[in-house]
Amino acid sequence: MKERLLEAVERRTDDLVALTADLIRFPTVNPPGDAYRPCAEYLAARLRRFGFEAELIRAEGTPGDTDRYPRVNMVARFDGRVPGQTVHFNSHIDVVEAGEGWTMDPFAGVVKDGRVYGRGACDMKGGLAASIIAAEAFMETFPDFPGAIEISGTADEESGGFGGVGYLAEKGYFSKPRVDHVIIPEPLNKDRICLGHRGVWWAEIETTGEIAHGSMPFLGDCAVRHMGAVLAAFEEELFPALDARRTTMPVVPPGARRSTLNLNSIHGGQTEDFRPGLPSPNVPDSCRLTIDRRFLLEETIEDVKGEVASILDRLKRDRKNFDYAIRDIMEVQPTMTDRDAPVVRAVAQGIMEIFDREPDYVISPGTYDQKHIFRIGRLYDCIAYGPGILDLAHRPDEWVGIEDMVQSAKVMATGLNVLLRGGAD
């Protein structure tokens, strides 16, 4: 029966490729949130044909949700013949903008040389397609299985997931007793299990000054110069301190096994929308810096915020006329599922059966929707596992390997067998 299960996946290779290409052809670019509804409707129709009950759920009132760009999510469920546990495969349908540098149409779903190309091929429409094929192959092989299978295609992961998994988690879609195990097919490589991710704190720091004529800057107070002092203090104090910290979390790549800070954007003074007109000769009275701080399991969010605040407070004491404001944008705690959790053991068994080796256990350097399942759903039996090479995500000529998708689907189908049937032959 196990061989029949793997053969059922193999037989669906052409379907897997076609499904991936079809999904890529929906330009679900976020922002602004294009084509969510038609993509969700396509998924619902596909799964209904196989017996799933599917619903479309709009996350009304969430960031970015408008009548023009509704945050539409699709959740489908198939209940087995008898009660049992529920396994949920969650994938996000949104993709980042295509950007420049492509040698082909990023939304054509080109199939070439054993790969499917397009924006979202790797991150993560190939993983979504693989999870659907895995579920269908499992259901065909074991029609009397106990429990239930859920598959979701959700919005806005690339912008935080608040209109997708975050919203659904608030509504109880990712909590017991509805769901027991969650697999998120993010592209972390086909022989690795991702147990979680580092923490993140996004914030905006604003320094203030006094406007004056640009020809007489001594009559004003330049907020950009004050921000320069902040940047200098970060370079001298904060960056060296972060570089020295290390974690026991198995974060990949190795360079992310330390605390990091990215200076995401800076805006001060003359606005950028004057081009190609003429600038205005003013002393800037405001400068805003957006920071992206990634932190470790060994750090607390209070300490992370405190070390930035202490630098700003010291500058306020020591630097003439220095003042600042700080605004939280987003904060997420680090997550790490126990290696002995049922979903970890089930997928690990699949990897061992397909690749004849123990999986690597890793932590993602960035966050993904596991954060909402942990924080809101209080469901801790959750991992990321899927086909694709993470380094290809968000890049020109993004692709996912066909054989990688087939092998990952076999791992997922094996994991379903272990979780729902105890791995019975």
SEFI-574736 format. One record per residue (C-alpha): residue number from 0; residue in one letter; x, y, z. Coordinates in steps of 0.02 Angstrom, whole numbers, plus 32768, in hexadecimal, padded with zeros to 4 digits. Layout:
! residues N
    k  r  east  north    up
  NUM  A     X      Y     Z
...
//
This chain:
! residues 425
    k  r  east  north    up
    0  M  8000   8000  8000
    1  K  808F   8077  8023
    2  E  80D4   8056  7F75
    3  R  8026   8075  7F2E
    4  L  8023   811C  7F89
    5  L  80C7   8153  7F3D
    6  E  8091   8114  7E92
    7  A  7FF1   8179  7EA2
    8  V  805A   8216  7EBA
    9  E  80CC   81E8  7E28
   10  R  8037   81D0  7DB4
   11  R  8001   8281  7DD8
   12  T  80A4   82D2  7DA0
   13  D  8058   8323  7D06
   14  D  7FC5   8360  7D6E
   15  L  803D   83A6  7DEF
   16  V  809C   8407  7D6A
   17  A  7FFC   8448  7D1A
   18  L  7FB4   847C  7DC2
   19  T  8052   84DA  7DF1
   20  A  8055   8535  7D4A
   21  D  7F9D   8562  7D59
   22  L  7FB8   85AB  7E06
   23  I  804C   8613  7DC9
   24  R  7FDC   865D  7D40
   25  F  7F74   86B4  7DC6
   26  P  7FD9   8755  7DE4
   27  T  7FB4   875A  7E9F
   28  V  802F   87E7  7EBF
   29  N  8031   8830  7F6E
   30  P  802D   88C2  7F82
   31  P  7FAA   88EE  7F4C
   32  G  7F57   8841  7F50
   33  D  7F2B   881D  7E9C
   34  A  7ECA   8784  7E60
   35  Y  7EAB   8739  7F0C
   36  R  7DF5   870F  7EE9
   37  P  7E0C   86B7  7E40
   38  C  7E9E   8653  7E85
   39  A  7E3A   8620  7F1E
   40  E  7DA5   85F3  7EB0
   41  Y  7E14   8587  7E42
   42  L  7E56   8529  7ED9
   43  A  7DA8   8511  7F20
   44  A  7D66   84CC  7E7B
   45  R  7DFA   8455  7E6C
   46  L  7DE4   840F  7F1B
   47  R  7D26   8402  7F0F
   48  R  7D3B   8391  7E79
   49  F  7D9A   831A  7EEB
   50  G  7D14   831E  7F72
   51  F  7D52   83AA  7FE3
   52  E  7CDC   8428  802E
   53  A  7D29   84D1  8008
   54  E  7D00   8580  8043
   55  L  7D3F   862D  8017
   56  I  7D5B   869F  80AB
   57  R  7D7C   8759  8098
   58  A  7DE3   87A6  8123
   59  E  7D7E   8846  812D
   60  G  7DCB   88D6  8189
   61  T  7E7C   8893  8184
   62  P  7F0C   88FF  8141
   63  G  7EFD   8917  8086
   64  D  7E4E   88CC  8077
   65  T  7DE0   8932  8001
   66  D  7D56   890A  7F86
   67  R  7DD8   891C  7EFC
   68  Y  7E58   88AF  7F55
   69  P  7DF5   883B  7FC7
   70  R  7E5C   87C8  8037
   71  V  7E0C   8724  7FFF
   72  N  7E43   867F  804C
   73  M  7E12   85CE  801B
   74  V  7DFF   8541  809B
   75  A  7DCD   8492  8064
   76  R  7DA9   83F9  80CF
   77  F  7D8D   8340  80AE
   78  D  7D4E   82D6  813D
   79  G  7D7D   821E  813D
   80  R  7D09   818B  8159
   81  V  7D25   818B  8216
   82  P  7D5A   820F  8294
   83  G  7E12   822E  82B4
   84  Q  7E93   82B7  82B2
   85  T  7E9F   8344  8232
   86  V  7F37   8371  81C9
   87  H  7F36   841F  817B
   88  F  7FA5   8455  80EA
   89  N  7FB1   8513  80E5
   90  S  7FFE   8573  8054
   91  H  7FFA   862C  802B
   92  I  7FC0   865D  7F7E
   93  D  800B   870C  7F7C
   94  V  80B2   8732  7F29
   95  V  8127   87C7  7F26
   96  E  8137   8836  7E8E
   97  A  8195   87ED  7DFB
   98  G  8219   8877  7DF2
   99  E  829A   8887  7D69
  100  G  8315   880B  7D1F
  101  W  82A1   8782  7CE0
  102  T  82CB   8725  7C3F
  103  M  8217   86E9  7C2D
  104  D  8167   871E  7C5B
  105  P  815F   870C  7D19
  106  F  80A6   86DE  7D14
  107  A  80A6   8665  7C7F
  108  G  80CB   85C7  7CE3
  109  V  8154   8590  7C6C
  110  V  8186   84D7  7C76
  111  K  8238   84BA  7C3B
  112  D  82C8   8443  7C5F
  113  G  8274   83EC  7CF1
  114  R  823F   848E  7D45
  115  V  81A6   84FC  7D52
  116  Y  81D3   85B5  7D47
  117  G  8174   864C  7D85
  118  R  8158   86C2  7E15
  119  G  811E   8657  7EA6
  120  A  8159   85B3  7E59
  121  C  81CC   8595  7EEC
  122  D  8178   8605  7F6D
  123  M  8101   85AD  7F76
  124  K  8089   8576  7EF0
  125  G  80F1   84DB  7ECC
  126  G  80DD   84AA  7F82
  127  L  8022   84CB  7F7D
  128  A  8010   845D  7EE3
  129  A  807A   83D3  7F32
  130  S  800C   83D1  7FCD
  131  I  7F6E   83BF  7F63
  132  I  7FB9   8330  7EFF
  133  A  7FF4   82DC  7FA0
  134  A  7F46   82E6  7FEB
  135  E  7EEF   82A5  7F4F
  136  A  7F69   8214  7F3E
  137  F  7F52   81E6  7FF5
  138  M  7E94   81EE  7FE9
  139  E  7E93   817F  7F4F
  140  T  7F06   80FE  7F9F
  141  F  7EB1   80FB  8049
  142  P  7DFA   8129  8029
  143  D  7DC6   80ED  80D7
  144  F  7E42   8159  8136
  145  P  7E0F   81A0  81DF
  146  G  7E12   8258  820A
  147  A  7E13   82EB  8193
  148  I  7E82   834A  8119
  149  E  7E7C   8406  8103
  150  I  7ED2   846F  807D
  151  S  7ED6   852C  807E
  152  G  7F11   85B3  8009
  153  T  7F24   8653  806C
  154  A  7F49   870A  804E
  155  D  7FCD   8787  807F
  156  E  8058   871A  80C7
  157  E  80D7   8789  806F
  158  S  8096   8820  80D0
  159  G  8081   87CB  8179
  160  G  7FEE   8755  815F
  161  F  7F71   87C1  81BD
  162  G  7EEE   87B1  8133
  163  G  7F10   86F8  8121
  164  V  7F45   867D  81A8
  165  G  7F3F   8703  822E
  166  Y  7E88   8727  8209
  167  L  7E5A   866F  81F8
  168  A  7EB2   8645  829B
  169  E  7E4A   86C9  82F3
  170  K  7DAF   8671  82AE
  171  G  7DE7   85C7  82F2
  172  Y  7E24   8577  8251
  173  F  7ECD   854A  829A
  174  S  7E9F   850B  8347
  175  K  7E6F   8469  8398
  176  P  7DF8   840E  838D
  177  R  7DE5   843F  82D5
  178  V  7E9C   8422  82A7
  179  D  7F25   83B7  82F6
  180  H  7FBB   83C5  8281
  181  V  7FF1   844D  8205
  182  I  806F   8440  8177
  183  I  809E   84E0  811C
  184  P  80F1   84B5  8075
  185  E  816C   8547  8074
  186  P  8209   852C  8008
  187  L  8288   84F0  8089
  188  N  82CE   8462  801C
  189  K  8281   83B5  8006
  190  D  82EC   835B  8088
  191  R  82E0   83DC  8115
  192  I  825C   83FB  819A
  193  C  824A   84AF  81D4
  194  L  8219   84B4  828B
  195  G  81FA   856F  8297
  196  H  8247   861A  8280
  197  R  82A3   86A8  82D5
  198  G  8244   8736  8325
  199  V  8228   87DE  82D2
  200  W  820A   888F  830B
  201  W  81E1   8912  8289
  202  A  81DF   89C5  82C6
  203  E  81E7   8A77  8286
  204  I  825A   8AF5  82DB
  205  E  823B   8BAD  82BB
  206  T  82B2   8C39  82E6
  207  T  826D   8CE9  82E8
  208  G  82B4   8D96  82C8
  209  E  827D   8E43  8294
  210  I  8259   8E7D  81E3
  211  A  82B8   8F13  819D
  212  H  82F8   8F57  80F9
  213  G  837B   8EE5  80AC
  214  S  83EF   8F77  808D
  215  M  83F1   8F9D  8147
  216  P  83F3   8EF2  819B
  217  F  8435   8F3F  823B
  218  L  8386   8F86  8258
  219  G  833A   8ED8  8259
  220  D  8362   8E2D  829E
  221  C  8386   8DA0  8223
  222  A  832A   8CFF  824C
  223  V  8394   8CA0  81CD
  224  R  8433   8CCC  822D
  225  H  83E1   8C8C  82CC
  226  M  83BA   8BEA  8271
  227  G  8470   8BE4  823B
  228  A  849E   8BE1  82F2
  229  V  8429   8B4E  830C
  230  L  8478   8AEF  827B
  231  A  8527   8B14  82BD
  232  A  84F8   8AD1  8369
  233  F  84AE   8A35  831B
  234  E  854F   8A19  82B9
  235  E  85BF   8A32  8350
  236  E  8558   89D9  83D5
  237  L  84C3   8974  8399
  238  F  8506   8919  8300
  239  P  85A2   88D7  8358
  240  A  8538   889B  83EA
  241  L  84C0   8840  8377
  242  D  854D   87F0  8313
  243  A  8591   87A3  83B3
  244  R  84F0   8747  83E0
  245  R  84D5   8692  83AD
  246  T  8442   861C  83BD
  247  T  842B   8563  83D9
  248  M  839D   8568  835A
  249  P  83D1   8510  82B7
  250  V  83B2   85A9  824C
  251  V  83E0   85A3  8194
  252  P  8448   85EB  8149
  253  P  84CD   85EA  81D2
  254  G  84E1   86A7  81C6
  255  A  8432   86B8  820F
  256  R  8461   865D  82AF
  257  R  847F   8706  82FD
  258  S  8417   879F  831F
  259  T  8402   8812  828A
  260  L  83C4   88C1  8264
  261  N  8394   88FE  81B8
  262  L  837D   89B9  8199
  263  N  82E8   89A4  8127
  264  S  82C6   8A56  80EE
  265  I  82E9   8B0B  8119
  266  H  8285   8BA5  80E9
  267  G  82A9   8C57  811B
  268  G  828A   8D06  80DF
  269  Q  8264   8D20  8028
  270  T  81E4   8CA2  7FED
  271  E  820D   8C31  7F5B
  272  D  8174   8C62  7EF6
  273  F  81BB   8D09  7EBB
  274  R  821E   8CBA  7E2C
  275  P  8232   8CEF  7DA1
  276  G  8204   8D97  7DED
  277  L  826F   8E02  7E5F
  278  P  8296   8DE3  7F15
  279  S  825F   8E55  7FA1
  280  P  82ED   8EA9  8004
  281  N  82BB   8E76  80B2
  282  V  8311   8E35  814C
  283  P  82BB   8D8D  816F
  284  D  8259   8D89  8210
  285  S  8237   8CCD  820A
  286  C  8299   8C32  81DC
  287  R  8254   8B80  81E7
  288  L  82B6   8ADE  81ED
  289  T  8264   8A32  81DE
  290  I  82C4   89A5  8232
  291  D  82B2   88E9  821E
  292  R  82FA   8892  82B7
  293  R  8305   87D3  82B6
  294  F  8323   8784  835F
  295  L  8347   86DC  83AE
  296  L  82F2   8664  8423
  297  E  836F   8698  84A9
  298  E  8336   874F  84A1
  299  T  8297   87A0  84E3
  300  I  8234   8820  8482
  301  E  8245   8895  8518
  302  D  8303   888E  850D
  303  V  82FF   88A2  844F
  304  K  8299   8942  845D
  305  G  82F7   897C  84F6
  306  E  83A3   897F  84A8
  307  V  8364   89F0  841B
  308  A  8307   8A61  8496
  309  S  83A2   8A71  8503
  310  I  8409   8AB4  8472
  311  L  8381   8B30  8444
  312  D  836B   8B67  84F8
  313  R  8426   8B83  850A
  314  L  8428   8BEE  846E
  315  K  8397   8C52  84B3
  316  R  83FC   8C76  854F
  317  D  84A1   8C9B  84F8
  318  R  8474   8CE9  8450
  319  K  842F   8D99  8448
  320  N  8379   8DA4  8411
  321  F  8371   8CEA  83EC
  322  D  82C4   8CA0  83FB
  323  Y  8275   8C04  83B5
  324  A  81D8   8B9A  83AB
  325  I  81CE   8AE0  838C
  326  R  813B   8A7E  8346
  327  D  8127   89C2  8347
  328  I  80F5   897A  829E
  329  M  80FB   88BF  82C0
  330  E  8143   8848  8341
  331  V  814B   878B  8338
  332  Q  8197   8716  83B7
  333  P  8211   868F  837F
  334  T  81C0   85E4  8365
  335  M  8208   8535  8369
  336  T  81A2   8496  8366
  337  D  81E3   8404  83CE
  338  R  8242   8385  8366
  339  D  81DB   82FB  83B8
  340  A  8134   8348  8383
  341  P  80C4   82D1  831F
  342  V  80C9   8337  827E
  343  V  8187   833F  8285
  344  R  8197   8284  829D
  345  A  811A   8260  8212
  346  V  8170   82CC  8190
  347  A  821B   828E  81C9
  348  Q  81E0   81DC  81A6
  349  G  81AC   8213  80F8
  350  I  8256   8261  80D7
  351  M  82AF   81C4  8114
  352  E  8244   8155  80A5
  353  I  8257   81C1  8009
  354  F  830C   81FA  801B
  355  D  8353   8171  808B
  356  R  839D   81EF  8104
  357  E  8372   824F  81A0
  358  P  832C   82FC  817E
  359  D  8385   839A  81AB
  360  Y  8327   8400  822E
  361  V  8331   84BA  820F
  362  I  82EC   8562  8244
  363  S  82BC   85E7  81C5
  364  P  8317   868E  81CF
  365  G  8274   86E9  81A9
  366  T  81C4   86D1  81E7
  367  Y  8133   867E  818F
  368  D  8080   8651  81C0
  369  Q  80B1   85D7  8249
  370  K  80B8   8670  82B9
  371  H  7FFA   8685  82B3
  372  I  7FD8   85CC  82CD
  373  F  8044   85D0  836A
  374  R  8013   867A  83AF
  375  I  7F59   867D  8387
  376  G  7F28   85C9  8367
  377  R  7F90   8584  83F7
  378  L  7FB6   84F0  8386
  379  Y  806A   84BA  839A
  380  D  806F   841E  832B
  381  C  80A0   8484  8293
  382  I  8134   8483  821B
  383  A  8168   84C4  8171
  384  Y  8194   8441  80F1
  385  G  818F   8451  8035
  386  P  81EB   844B  7F8F
  387  G  8257   84D6  7F4B
  388  I  82F9   852E  7F74
  389  L  82DF   85C2  7FE8
  390  D  836B   8625  7F94
  391  L  8302   862D  7EF4
  392  A  826E   8682  7F48
  393  H  824A   8735  7F13
  394  R  82D1   872E  7E8B
  395  P  82C6   8740  7DCD
  396  D  82A5   869E  7D6F
  397  E  8265   864A  7E0D
  398  W  8248   8590  7DF3
  399  V  821B   84ED  7E49
  400  G  825B   8443  7E14
  401  I  81DB   83C6  7DD8
  402  E  8233   8331  7E27
  403  D  8243   8393  7ECA
  404  M  8187   83AF  7ECC
  405  V  8163   82F8  7EA9
  406  Q  81D8   82BE  7F33
  407  S  8192   833E  7FAE
  408  A  80E1   8306  7F85
  409  K  8117   8253  7FAC
  410  V  815B   828D  8054
  411  M  80B9   82EA  807B
  412  A  804E   8254  8048
  413  T  80B8   81E5  80B9
  414  G  80A4   8263  8146
  415  L  7FE7   825C  812F
  416  N  7FED   819F  813C
  417  V  8050   81A8  81DE
  418  L  7FE4   822F  822E
  419  L  7F3A   81EC  81FC
  420  R  7F57   8130  81EF
  421  G  7FEF   8116  825B
  422  G  8059   80EB  81C3
  423  A  7FF9   8049  81A7
  424  D  8020   7FE7  8109
//
